[in-house]
Amino acid sequence: MEYSGRNNYEEIEFKDLKGQILTQIEVDQINDTIKFYTSDKEYWMGHIQDCCESVYIKDICGPIQELIGSPITLAEERSNGTEKNTYDTCTWTFYEIANKNVSITITWYGTSNGYYSEAVEFYKKKKE
């Protein structure tokens, strides 16, 4: 999401996907974003980069496109919290999302100098 377009979105919790029926999923591993679509909503998952941090999709375990067409039964976020190594901090964040057919784990990894956020953001596009 371009920073200028952020006003068109409201931050929500990942668990708000529960009960939704996805119609399309776009994974952009160049820009480290994922868009989820329903028939009337658009969701954006990613990290708005700042100065001294890096947050990216480390892995998607499972066939994410199989989430399309069936109600989401599980949408949970887990994190290891921030770990401090010699000079920097790092955070692993895991997103579990499932329907009756498949369970997917999206793993994000963030590092920073300890001052900047390593969090993944989840937004819903506001109705126009």
Contacts in CASP RR format, 6 or more apart in sequence:
PFRMAT RR
TARGET T0000
AUTHOR 0000-0000-0000
METHOD contacts of the structure
MODEL  1
MEYSGRNNYEEIEFKDLKGQILTQIEVDQINDTIKFYTSDKEYWMGHIQD
CCESVYIKDICGPIQELIGSPITLAEERSNGTEKNTYDTCTWTFYEIANK
NVSITITWYGTSNGYYSEAVEFYKKKKE
1 9 0 8 1.000
1 33 0 8 1.000
1 44 0 8 1.000
1 46 0 8 1.000
1 48 0 8 1.000
1 123 0 8 1.000
3 48 0 8 1.000
6 48 0 8 1.000
6 123 0 8 1.000
8 125 0 8 1.000
8 126 0 8 1.000
8 128 0 8 1.000
9 44 0 8 1.000
9 123 0 8 1.000
9 124 0 8 1.000
9 125 0 8 1.000
9 126 0 8 1.000
10 123 0 8 1.000
10 124 0 8 1.000
10 126 0 8 1.000
11 121 0 8 1.000
11 122 0 8 1.000
11 123 0 8 1.000
12 43 0 8 1.000
12 122 0 8 1.000
12 123 0 8 1.000
12 124 0 8 1.000
13 77 0 8 1.000
13 122 0 8 1.000
14 45 0 8 1.000
14 75 0 8 1.000
14 76 0 8 1.000
14 77 0 8 1.000
14 95 0 8 1.000
14 122 0 8 1.000
15 75 0 8 1.000
15 76 0 8 1.000
15 77 0 8 1.000
16 75 0 8 1.000
16 122 0 8 1.000
16 124 0 8 1.000
17 36 0 8 1.000
17 43 0 8 1.000
17 72 0 8 1.000
17 75 0 8 1.000
17 97 0 8 1.000
18 72 0 8 1.000
18 73 0 8 1.000
18 74 0 8 1.000
18 75 0 8 1.000
19 71 0 8 1.000
19 72 0 8 1.000
19 73 0 8 1.000
20 36 0 8 1.000
20 38 0 8 1.000
20 41 0 8 1.000
20 71 0 8 1.000
20 72 0 8 1.000
21 38 0 8 1.000
21 39 0 8 1.000
21 69 0 8 1.000
21 70 0 8 1.000
21 71 0 8 1.000
21 72 0 8 1.000
22 36 0 8 1.000
22 37 0 8 1.000
22 38 0 8 1.000
22 67 0 8 1.000
22 68 0 8 1.000
22 69 0 8 1.000
22 72 0 8 1.000
23 37 0 8 1.000
23 38 0 8 1.000
23 39 0 8 1.000
23 68 0 8 1.000
23 69 0 8 1.000
24 35 0 8 1.000
24 36 0 8 1.000
24 37 0 8 1.000
24 68 0 8 1.000
25 34 0 8 1.000
25 35 0 8 1.000
25 36 0 8 1.000
25 37 0 8 1.000
25 64 0 8 1.000
25 65 0 8 1.000
25 67 0 8 1.000
25 68 0 8 1.000
26 34 0 8 1.000
26 35 0 8 1.000
26 37 0 8 1.000
27 34 0 8 1.000
27 57 0 8 1.000
27 60 0 8 1.000
27 64 0 8 1.000
28 34 0 8 1.000
28 35 0 8 1.000
29 57 0 8 1.000
32 46 0 8 1.000
32 47 0 8 1.000
32 55 0 8 1.000
32 56 0 8 1.000
32 57 0 8 1.000
33 44 0 8 1.000
33 45 0 8 1.000
33 46 0 8 1.000
34 44 0 8 1.000
34 45 0 8 1.000
34 46 0 8 1.000
34 57 0 8 1.000
34 106 0 8 1.000
35 42 0 8 1.000
35 43 0 8 1.000
35 44 0 8 1.000
35 45 0 8 1.000
36 42 0 8 1.000
36 43 0 8 1.000
36 45 0 8 1.000
37 43 0 8 1.000
41 124 0 8 1.000
41 125 0 8 1.000
42 124 0 8 1.000
42 125 0 8 1.000
43 122 0 8 1.000
43 123 0 8 1.000
43 124 0 8 1.000
43 125 0 8 1.000
44 121 0 8 1.000
44 122 0 8 1.000
44 123 0 8 1.000
44 124 0 8 1.000
44 125 0 8 1.000
45 95 0 8 1.000
45 106 0 8 1.000
45 120 0 8 1.000
45 121 0 8 1.000
45 122 0 8 1.000
45 123 0 8 1.000
46 55 0 8 1.000
46 108 0 8 1.000
46 120 0 8 1.000
46 121 0 8 1.000
46 122 0 8 1.000
47 55 0 8 1.000
47 56 0 8 1.000
47 108 0 8 1.000
47 110 0 8 1.000
47 117 0 8 1.000
47 118 0 8 1.000
47 119 0 8 1.000
47 120 0 8 1.000
47 121 0 8 1.000
48 121 0 8 1.000
49 55 0 8 1.000
50 116 0 8 1.000
50 117 0 8 1.000
51 116 0 8 1.000
52 112 0 8 1.000
52 113 0 8 1.000
52 115 0 8 1.000
52 116 0 8 1.000
53 110 0 8 1.000
53 111 0 8 1.000
53 112 0 8 1.000
53 113 0 8 1.000
53 116 0 8 1.000
53 117 0 8 1.000
53 118 0 8 1.000
54 110 0 8 1.000
54 111 0 8 1.000
54 112 0 8 1.000
55 108 0 8 1.000
55 109 0 8 1.000
55 110 0 8 1.000
55 111 0 8 1.000
55 117 0 8 1.000
55 118 0 8 1.000
55 119 0 8 1.000
55 120 0 8 1.000
56 108 0 8 1.000
56 109 0 8 1.000
56 110 0 8 1.000
57 106 0 8 1.000
57 107 0 8 1.000
57 108 0 8 1.000
58 92 0 8 1.000
58 107 0 8 1.000
58 108 0 8 1.000
58 109 0 8 1.000
59 105 0 8 1.000
59 106 0 8 1.000
59 107 0 8 1.000
60 104 0 8 1.000
60 105 0 8 1.000
60 106 0 8 1.000
60 107 0 8 1.000
61 104 0 8 1.000
61 105 0 8 1.000
61 106 0 8 1.000
61 107 0 8 1.000
62 102 0 8 1.000
62 103 0 8 1.000
62 104 0 8 1.000
62 105 0 8 1.000
63 102 0 8 1.000
63 104 0 8 1.000
64 104 0 8 1.000
64 106 0 8 1.000
66 99 0 8 1.000
66 101 0 8 1.000
66 102 0 8 1.000
66 104 0 8 1.000
67 97 0 8 1.000
67 98 0 8 1.000
67 99 0 8 1.000
67 101 0 8 1.000
67 102 0 8 1.000
67 104 0 8 1.000
69 99 0 8 1.000
70 99 0 8 1.000
70 100 0 8 1.000
70 101 0 8 1.000
71 99 0 8 1.000
71 100 0 8 1.000
72 97 0 8 1.000
72 98 0 8 1.000
72 99 0 8 1.000
73 98 0 8 1.000
73 99 0 8 1.000
73 100 0 8 1.000
74 96 0 8 1.000
74 97 0 8 1.000
74 98 0 8 1.000
74 103 0 8 1.000
75 95 0 8 1.000
75 96 0 8 1.000
75 97 0 8 1.000
76 95 0 8 1.000
76 96 0 8 1.000
76 97 0 8 1.000
77 93 0 8 1.000
77 94 0 8 1.000
77 95 0 8 1.000
77 96 0 8 1.000
77 120 0 8 1.000
78 93 0 8 1.000
78 94 0 8 1.000
78 96 0 8 1.000
79 91 0 8 1.000
79 92 0 8 1.000
79 93 0 8 1.000
79 94 0 8 1.000
80 91 0 8 1.000
80 92 0 8 1.000
80 93 0 8 1.000
81 91 0 8 1.000
81 92 0 8 1.000
82 89 0 8 1.000
82 90 0 8 1.000
82 91 0 8 1.000
82 114 0 8 1.000
82 118 0 8 1.000
83 89 0 8 1.000
83 90 0 8 1.000
83 91 0 8 1.000
84 114 0 8 1.000
87 113 0 8 1.000
88 111 0 8 1.000
88 112 0 8 1.000
88 113 0 8 1.000
88 114 0 8 1.000
89 111 0 8 1.000
89 112 0 8 1.000
89 113 0 8 1.000
89 114 0 8 1.000
89 118 0 8 1.000
90 109 0 8 1.000
90 110 0 8 1.000
90 111 0 8 1.000
90 118 0 8 1.000
91 109 0 8 1.000
91 110 0 8 1.000
91 111 0 8 1.000
91 118 0 8 1.000
91 119 0 8 1.000
92 107 0 8 1.000
92 108 0 8 1.000
92 109 0 8 1.000
92 110 0 8 1.000
93 107 0 8 1.000
93 108 0 8 1.000
93 109 0 8 1.000
93 110 0 8 1.000
93 119 0 8 1.000
93 120 0 8 1.000
94 105 0 8 1.000
94 106 0 8 1.000
94 107 0 8 1.000
94 108 0 8 1.000
95 105 0 8 1.000
95 106 0 8 1.000
95 107 0 8 1.000
95 108 0 8 1.000
95 120 0 8 1.000
96 103 0 8 1.000
96 104 0 8 1.000
96 105 0 8 1.000
97 103 0 8 1.000
97 104 0 8 1.000
97 106 0 8 1.000
98 104 0 8 1.000
108 120 0 8 1.000
110 118 0 8 1.000
111 118 0 8 1.000
112 118 0 8 1.000
END
